[in-house]
Amino acid sequence: MIAVALVIAAQATSAFAPPLDQSLTMTTETVRSDRVNTRRFVARRTLRFTAAPDGYRVAVTLEETGAGEVETDPAGLLRAGFAGLKGRTIVLHLDRAGAVTGMDDAGATWRAVVDGMAALAPTGPDPATQQRAARVRAIVAALAAQPEVARQRMIASLVTPLIAPELVTEAATPAPPHAVRVPATSIYGKTELDGLRAVRARADGIEVSVSATGPIAVTTAEGTASAAITLETLRRIDPRTGLVVESRERVETLAPDGSLQSERITVTRLTR
């Protein structure tokens, strides 16, 4: 283990070094289960890093968007709206540390995302459908009005979850697990959970895990009750490149009576 730590410490001095002129495939599979149904969605995109005078460029091509369902929260709707980019290649500019600094054809790319989100508004004469469509349109309008820096950040989320050179640097100085507070989303809404985060240097790379749990208020016919959410995440980082080669997230929601209400498992892999 000491030898592994020494190797990682040496690599931390140039923690972001993506493979150049090679096609990488990022595949994300999400399985959502509740008391009635199990649904599976797959998103796939191809990435290609090239050198630039001030850092790197990465070309991202969406092959499968895996929208799967309409979600009426901004983050979920944005992910679904990426369906408007299917088949397009988005070119992002990165600095030497992997931070996104710019994007080609930003206006056209953002219009495609907004159109993709707007297309998700359901149609139908019944009041429930019209109410849902109004919520979708309101969220789309709010996202469409975001300033340019926010738009770039949202588009950059196509690749930024894979770039984690800071974790290579962190792993170079071993430390014990520590307490964290992390956001979580479930069928009951959003909350923050108390948990534990650990960074470990292993023979096959760097491993970062978070385990958290906590209550969330639920309004039922009998009044307000407390459900429970459990979050488990695991990321594996290649210290040679600073890229996340695998990530896993499991969110489990228990109903107020303690029964399993829903489960969401998301696995992302980066392969050459």
URLINLIN-V545924 format. One record per backbone hydrogen bond with DSSP energy under -1.0 kcal/mol. CO is the residue of the C=O (numbers start at 1). NH is the residue of the N-H. E is the energy in kcal/mol with one decimal. If there is no record, write none. Layout:
BEGIN
CO/NH/E ; CO/NH/E
END
This chain:
BEGIN
1/5/-2.3 ; 2/6/-2.0 ; 3/7/-2.0 ; 4/8/-2.4 ; 5/9/-2.3 ; 6/10/-1.8 ; 7/11/-2.0 ; 8/12/-1.7 ; 11/14/-1.4 ; 24/47/-3.0 ; 25/271/-2.4 ; 26/45/-2.2 ; 27/269/-2.3 ; 28/43/-2.8 ; 29/267/-2.5 ; 30/41/-2.7 ; 31/265/-2.4 ; 32/39/-3.0 ; 33/263/-2.5 ; 37/34/-2.5 ; 39/32/-2.8 ; 41/30/-2.9 ; 43/28/-3.1 ; 44/63/-2.4 ; 44/64/-2.2 ; 45/26/-3.0 ; 46/61/-2.6 ; 47/24/-2.9 ; 48/59/-2.3 ; 49/21/-3.2 ; 50/57/-2.5 ; 52/55/-1.5 ; 55/52/-2.2 ; 56/94/-3.1 ; 57/50/-2.8 ; 58/92/-2.6 ; 59/48/-1.3 ; 60/90/-3.2 ; 61/46/-2.6 ; 62/87/-2.8 ; 64/44/-2.7 ; 67/69/-2.5 ; 73/77/-2.8 ; 74/78/-2.3 ; 75/79/-2.1 ; 76/80/-2.2 ; 77/81/-2.3 ; 80/83/-1.7 ; 81/84/-2.2 ; 82/85/-2.3 ; 83/86/-1.4 ; 85/88/-2.6 ; 88/62/-1.3 ; 90/60/-3.2 ; 91/104/-2.4 ; 92/58/-2.4 ; 93/101/-3.2 ; 93/102/-1.1 ; 94/56/-2.2 ; 95/98/-1.8 ; 99/95/-2.4 ; 102/93/-2.7 ; 105/109/-2.2 ; 106/110/-2.4 ; 107/111/-2.1 ; 108/112/-1.8 ; 109/113/-1.7 ; 110/114/-2.6 ; 111/115/-2.5 ; 112/116/-2.0 ; 113/117/-2.3 ; 114/118/-2.7 ; 115/119/-1.8 ; 117/120/-1.7 ; 118/121/-1.5 ; 126/130/-2.2 ; 127/131/-2.5 ; 128/132/-2.2 ; 129/133/-2.6 ; 130/134/-2.2 ; 131/135/-1.8 ; 132/136/-2.2 ; 133/137/-2.6 ; 134/138/-2.1 ; 135/139/-2.2 ; 136/140/-2.6 ; 137/141/-2.5 ; 138/142/-2.0 ; 139/143/-2.6 ; 140/144/-2.9 ; 141/145/-1.2 ; 143/146/-1.6 ; 147/151/-2.2 ; 148/152/-2.6 ; 149/153/-1.7 ; 150/154/-2.1 ; 151/155/-2.5 ; 152/156/-2.8 ; 155/158/-1.9 ; 156/159/-2.4 ; 156/160/-2.7 ; 159/162/-2.1 ; 160/163/-1.3 ; 162/244/-2.8 ; 164/167/-1.3 ; 165/169/-1.8 ; 166/170/-2.2 ; 167/171/-2.3 ; 170/173/-1.5 ; 178/197/-2.8 ; 180/195/-2.8 ; 182/193/-3.4 ; 184/191/-2.3 ; 186/189/-1.6 ; 189/186/-2.8 ; 191/184/-2.3 ; 193/182/-2.5 ; 194/213/-1.9 ; 195/180/-2.1 ; 196/211/-2.2 ; 197/178/-2.3 ; 198/209/-2.4 ; 200/207/-2.9 ; 202/205/-1.5 ; 205/202/-3.4 ; 206/237/-2.6 ; 207/200/-3.0 ; 208/235/-2.8 ; 209/198/-2.5 ; 210/233/-2.6 ; 211/196/-2.5 ; 212/231/-3.1 ; 214/229/-2.9 ; 216/227/-2.8 ; 218/225/-3.5 ; 220/223/-1.4 ; 223/220/-4.1 ; 225/218/-3.5 ; 227/216/-1.9 ; 228/254/-2.9 ; 229/214/-1.9 ; 230/252/-2.5 ; 231/212/-2.7 ; 232/250/-2.7 ; 233/210/-2.0 ; 234/248/-2.7 ; 235/208/-2.7 ; 236/245/-2.0 ; 236/246/-1.3 ; 237/206/-2.4 ; 238/241/-1.0 ; 238/242/-3.0 ; 241/17/-1.9 ; 242/164/-2.8 ; 243/238/-2.6 ; 245/270/-2.3 ; 246/236/-2.9 ; 247/268/-2.7 ; 248/234/-2.3 ; 249/266/-2.8 ; 250/232/-2.3 ; 251/264/-2.5 ; 252/230/-2.6 ; 253/261/-2.7 ; 253/262/-1.7 ; 254/228/-1.7 ; 255/258/-2.5 ; 259/255/-3.0 ; 262/253/-2.8 ; 263/33/-2.9 ; 264/251/-2.7 ; 265/31/-2.7 ; 266/249/-2.5 ; 267/29/-2.8 ; 268/247/-2.4 ; 269/27/-2.5 ; 271/25/-3.3
END
